[in-house]
Amino acid sequence: MDTVNIHHAKTHLSRLVERAAKGESFVIAKAGKPLVKVVPLSAPEAAQVKRVGFLSGQVQVPADFDRMGDEVIDALFSGQS
């Protein structure tokens, strides 16, 4: 993601707005410190992006999950495959 300083952003606002309208996000910084992130209106809202726990209650992990495949792994390492 591109970072532009605030002076450049003020000078080239129309160009930057066009870039954002085409889907390109960028950061505006002042003295090298990021201030704002400019994103297109079509970008998902922060509340819409949910990743952690998206399968909560839909997947069951077996009680012996940590021992599954022990026989196969033992056979591979003992040379009995």
Buried (B, 14 or more C-beta within 10 A) or exposed (E): EEEBBEEBBEEEEEEBEEBBEEEBEBBBBEEEEEEEEBBEEEBEEEEEEEEEEEEEEEEEEEEEEEEEEEEEEEEEEEEEE
